[in-house]
Amino acid sequence: MRRIALPILPLLLLSACGQEPSGQSPDQAAAEAAAHARQPQPGQYRVTMKVNDISFPGMTGPMAEQARTMFGDTGHVTEFCLTPAEAKKGQKEFLKRTAEGDCKYEKFSATDGAIDAVMVCQTGQGMTARTEMKGSFSPTRSELTLKTQSQMPGAPGGGMAMDAQILSERIGECA
């Protein structure tokens, strides 16, 4: 309900005054309000990453099971403060907070509360990670499913594959 109300609210308020927003057409004002509704709210966020599956070429049996349990069933939890300036940059930059390295998008779409993206990150020691992301978002929460393929120079078979889920939730004001 809130996602629907936010884009319409500025137009209702302005129409009640009988004014248009500073020279903008109603369509421009609606587009601006919709973009604002897609921005994450500033505040303290908790990010939980749960690895569902991980594999390295040539890894089988007990080694594969050890790698999966190393990441744990409960997930890895971190927290960070999203400033108002960072929040204004939108979902595209917000998602980069969950990645490591120098990251660029091959594809990014965040419309109607749905995210569909592909991010490629150059990390330390020549490793490249390509991550497909799909999920949902609101101004205070996002849920993503990730499929990552990493290429590591010198590693047997060249890389790693990982399926994971990331849940980001606003938990309050910054500490």
C-alpha atoms as one frame of an Amber mdcrd trajectory, in Angstrom:
protein
   0.000   0.000   0.000   2.775   2.409   0.909   4.547   1.952  -2.454   1.358
   2.959  -4.244   0.635   5.943  -1.996   4.077   7.547  -2.119   4.139   8.387
  -5.867   0.604   9.777  -5.778   0.905  11.799  -2.559   2.827  14.822  -3.997
   0.345  15.126  -6.860  -2.628  15.046  -4.495  -1.074  17.676  -2.255  -0.269
  19.943  -5.196  -3.682  19.494  -6.801  -5.278  20.461  -3.500  -3.391  23.756
  -3.751  -4.314  24.127  -7.420  -0.635  24.297  -8.445   1.740  22.237 -10.525
   5.228  21.568  -9.154   7.595  24.371 -10.224   7.034  24.182 -13.976   6.858
  20.380 -14.123   4.101  18.599 -15.929   2.023  16.126 -13.902   3.811  13.278
 -15.731   7.242  14.655 -14.775   6.150  15.099 -11.163   4.792  11.531 -11.060
   8.055  10.168 -12.496  10.086  12.121  -9.928   7.861  10.920  -7.075   8.125
   7.309  -8.305  11.934   7.567  -8.458  11.964   8.902  -4.896   9.781   5.983
  -3.739  12.392   3.548  -5.133  15.177   5.095  -3.062  16.157   3.277   0.096
  15.474   5.194   3.292  18.522   6.389   5.213  19.219   4.520   8.435  20.859
   1.483   9.997  20.594  -1.700   7.883  21.129  -5.332   8.742  22.256  -7.531
   5.843  21.971 -11.314   6.151  23.616 -13.459   3.491  22.814 -17.156   3.420
  24.808 -19.426   1.111  22.555 -22.151  -0.276  25.175 -23.902  -2.392  28.854
 -23.469  -3.174  31.118 -25.514  -5.384  34.656 -25.459  -6.666  35.715 -27.437
  -9.743  36.963 -30.857  -8.703  35.486 -30.591  -5.199  33.349 -33.575  -4.261
  32.076 -35.474  -1.230  33.411 -34.423   2.175  35.302 -31.412   0.779  32.106
 -30.020  -0.791  30.146 -30.551   2.422  32.876 -28.848   4.462  32.776 -25.817
   2.145  28.972 -25.552   2.528  29.069 -25.836   6.328  31.909 -23.308   6.526
  29.421 -20.628   5.445  26.796 -21.842   7.921  23.077 -22.432   7.671  22.134
 -19.314   9.627  23.858 -16.855   7.344  26.471 -14.152   7.695  25.136 -10.924
   9.256  26.578  -7.429   8.888  25.230  -3.956   9.617  25.908  -0.552   8.106
  24.626   3.013   8.228  23.108   4.365   4.995  23.450   8.155   4.983  20.887
  10.464   3.338  23.429  11.251   0.571  23.968   7.529  -0.110  20.211   6.867
  -0.078  19.655   9.505  -2.787  21.839   7.450  -5.132  19.086   4.796  -5.237
  18.875   1.012  -5.324  21.656   0.636  -7.890  24.290   2.016  -5.539  22.648
   0.460  -2.469  23.224  -3.030  -3.919  26.913  -2.307  -4.453  27.200  -2.079
  -0.649  26.744  -5.862  -0.513  29.583  -6.511  -2.985  33.355  -6.402  -2.721
  35.821  -4.921  -5.175  35.458  -2.627  -8.169  31.949  -3.454  -9.422  30.091
  -2.466 -12.577  26.664  -3.466 -13.849  26.207  -5.363 -17.105  22.452  -4.982
 -16.621  20.271  -3.234 -14.046  16.506  -2.886 -13.775  14.612  -1.830 -10.638
  10.953  -1.245 -11.447   7.680  -1.919  -9.664   9.502  -3.303  -6.625  11.466
  -5.903  -8.635  15.212  -6.046  -9.252  16.885  -7.847 -12.152  20.604  -7.162
 -12.443  24.003  -8.554 -13.376  27.065  -7.136 -11.614  30.701  -7.911 -12.407
  33.298  -7.224  -9.712  37.074  -7.190  -9.983  38.363  -8.210  -6.591  41.859
  -8.580  -5.204  44.486 -10.824  -6.795  42.881 -10.859 -10.247  39.630 -12.550
  -9.272  36.490 -11.690 -11.268  33.007 -12.404  -9.901  29.896 -12.217 -12.087
  26.658 -12.157 -10.091  23.095 -12.431 -11.377  20.590 -10.852  -8.959  16.837
 -11.158  -8.906  14.458 -10.152  -6.171  12.245  -7.517  -4.639  12.740  -4.198
  -2.855  10.974  -1.454  -0.973  12.404   1.711   0.596  13.279  -0.265   3.772
  13.925  -3.837   2.633  15.263  -5.969  -0.197  15.361  -9.720  -0.800  17.672
 -11.031  -3.496  18.641 -14.382  -4.927  22.221 -14.426  -6.210  24.004 -16.741
  -8.606  27.728 -16.025  -8.677  30.464 -17.413 -10.904  33.999 -16.455  -9.836
  37.132 -16.857 -11.889  40.359 -17.166  -9.900  43.687 -17.251 -11.697  45.687
 -20.358 -10.855  42.783 -22.134  -9.134  42.133 -25.709 -10.263  39.319 -25.502
 -12.803  39.484 -21.710 -12.608  36.689 -20.738 -10.269  33.792 -21.142  -7.905
  29.997 -21.174  -8.197  27.717 -19.973  -5.423  23.964 -19.616  -4.936  22.941
 -17.343  -2.083  20.185 -15.172  -0.676  20.602 -11.679   0.732  18.063  -9.972
   2.959  18.622  -6.267   3.736  16.368  -4.641   6.313  16.289  -1.149   7.789
  16.389  -1.654  11.564  16.306   1.938  12.764  18.243   5.166  12.813  22.022
   5.138  12.443  23.847   4.538  15.700
